[in-house]
Amino acid sequence: MIAISRLYWAAPGLRSRSQRCRARAAGAAGHTAGESRARPRVVDKHGAPFHRKGDEGCSCPGVLPHLATVCRLRREWTPRARVAETDQDRRTQRTAGVNGMQGRDAAGADGGFAFRMLGPLEVRLDGEPVQLGSTAVRTLLACLLLEPNQVVPTDRIVDALWGGSPPATYRTMVHGYISKLRRLFQRGGDGPGEPEIITRAPGYLLRVDSDRIDAHRVRSLISKAQGLDAAQRAEMLAEALRMWHGPVLADLDGRLQQLVGTNLDELRMAALEERIAADLELGRHQQLVPELGNLVDQDPMRERLTYLLMLAAYRSGHRAEAQARYHALRQRLSSELGIDPMPEVRTLYERLLRDDETLLSGVRRSTDQEVTPARPVPAELPPGVA
């Protein structure tokens, strides 16, 4: 930036006030006689002149016009150069961030917006976090992200924000939150594929590629993994599990977080069980025993985890542990719920007792197709609120 204090007048030898006054008087006399009057030049400390289009036509006497020129230089030229430099730096940093992510963010989108719900709600633009604002704005965005490309009724949004006691101006407040989100999405430009909120009775619709939302991309990966061979299935499910980065919607409070968090946690456990089952098919039972042991200790009532642990322990040569895990599950279910383990777990226990050779090889018999009982993957994520 070139400040006024760094500029000086280049009228050589004219420094004192009396000299400048005599020079102006002589210049005025010369101008009256038809002589052209020389104007002092604005230069920097290195002696380089500054010119501005239109200054040549200035006919105001004295140095005030030149002081105005210097002020314009400071006010108009310098800020523009600074802003241009700042914008260029931001574009450079953004490009570097995208390249550092290998062209693909956690939600699977190439650049642009990406939305993360499998943890604290987060929005990223070209890999950089975007500030969302208040909890109310975040909650409304979460409602729209749960049902992309579908109309979310205003009543459902109001229920998620305020429950059964909304304020008198709730409609105005919802409109304000929607306006904030629209301004946020405008930062990504108006190109095709960018998210857009559309007003459509009886509420609002978020038009967006669902692969930009990590929760929907996870569900898609889990569905695509079904029917693949064990190696591909294990890799795809491991990719889906890496998208979780904490408790679901941990930064939101209220009914939305409680309902959605429970369902998305269940989705994660289903993906984890499927990945472990694929690893078992690949003969990785010894590595799985410690992991499964910790999971069963954390959730001892989850029968499929116990099933997988029994199978992994038996294949690793720990027959006593496999049977002990079954008895612990049966006793807990009987005492707390009054039920027996599911049929697949009971069948596996019987096969363990008679040392069924097919358990070691992983080959399924025609009469025992359910070696690893599978859980159904939900076709869609649950709505935010009923």
C-alpha positions, 0 to 999 in steps of 0.5 A, a space after each residue: 500500500 502506498 500511503 500519503 506519507 510516502 509521497 512528496 512533491 517533485 518540484 526540485 528546489 522548492 521546499 520552503 513556504 515562501 519559495 512555493 508562494 513565489 513559484 505559484 505567483 510566477 506561474 500565474 503571471 506566466 499563465 496570464 501571458 499565455 505561457 503554459 504553467 507547469 504542474 508538480 508531479 506526484 511521485 513515490 519515494 523512488 522518483 517514479 511518477 503516478 498518473 491517473 486518467 483524467 488528471 491532465 485535464 485538471 485546471 484547478 490552481 495550486 496543490 489541492 487537486 494533486 492532494 485529491 489525486 493522492 487521496 484517490 490513489 489511496 482510496 481506490 487503487 490500493 484497496 482494489 489491488 489488496 482485494 484482488 490479491 486476497 481473492 487470488 490467495 483464497 483461490 490458490 488455497 482452495 485449489 490446494 485443499 481440493 488437490 490434497 483431498 485427491 479430488 474427492 471429499 468424505 461425502 464422495 463429491 468432486 469439489 463443491 458442497 459436501 455435507 457430513 451428518 455422521 458426527 457433528 453436522 458439518 458443511 464443506 465447500 471445496 474441502 473447507 469447513 463453512 460456518 453454519 451459524 445458530 443451532 436452529 439453522 443447523 437443525 433446519 438444514 439437517 431436516 432437509 438433508 435427511 430427505 434430499 430431493 423431497 418436500 419436507 413439510 413446514 410442520 415437520 421443521 417446526 416440530 424439530 425446531 420447537 416441539 409442540 410450543 413454537 413461537 408466534 412468529 415461527 413462520 417468519 423465523 423459518 423463512 429467515 433460516 431458509 434465506 440464510 441457507 440460500 445465501 450460503 449455497 450461493 457461495 458455491 456458484 450457480 452451476 449445475 449440481 449445486 444445492 438449491 432450496 426450493 419453496 414447494 407446498 407444503 414446505 421446502 425441497 433441497 435439490 442436491 446430489 444425495 452422494 454429497 451427503 455422507 449418510 446417504 452415500 453410506 447407505 448406497 455403499 452398503 446396498 452396493 456391497 451386497 452380492 459382491 465377493 468377500 474382498 470387494 465387500 469388505 473394502 466397500 464396507 470399510 470405506 463406508 465405516 470410515 465416514 463416521 467421525 463421531 456421535 451422529 449430529 452430536 452438536 444438535 439437541 432435541 428430538 431430531 438428534 435422538 431419533 436420527 442418531 439412533 437410526 444412523 447408529 444402527 446403520 453403522 452397526 449393520 455395516 460393521 457386522 457385514 464387514 466383519 462377516 466378509 473378513 471372516 470369509 477371507 480367513 481373518 478370524 484371528 485378527 477379528 477375535 480382539 475386535 469382536 470381543 470389545 464389541 460384544 462387551 460394549 453391546 452384550 445383547 447384540 446377538 449377531 456380534 456374539 454369533 460372529 465372535 463364536 465363529 471367529 473364536 472357534 476357527 482360531 482354536 478357542 472352543 471354550 471361549 466360543 461356548 462361553 460366549 453363547 452361555 453368557 448371551 443365553 443367560 442374559 437374554 433369559 434373565 432380562 427379556 425372558 427369551 432364547 437366542 435367535 435360531 441361527 445362534 442356537 444352530 451355530 452352538 450345536 455345530 460347535 458341540 459336534 465339531 462341524 468341519 464346515 465351520 473351519 473351512 467356511 463352506 456352507 452346507 445346503 442345510 445351513 445357508 445362514 452361516 452368518 445371519 444378515 440384517 436387512 439394510 434400510 432402503 432409505 434413511 428415516 425421516 427426521 420427525 414423525 
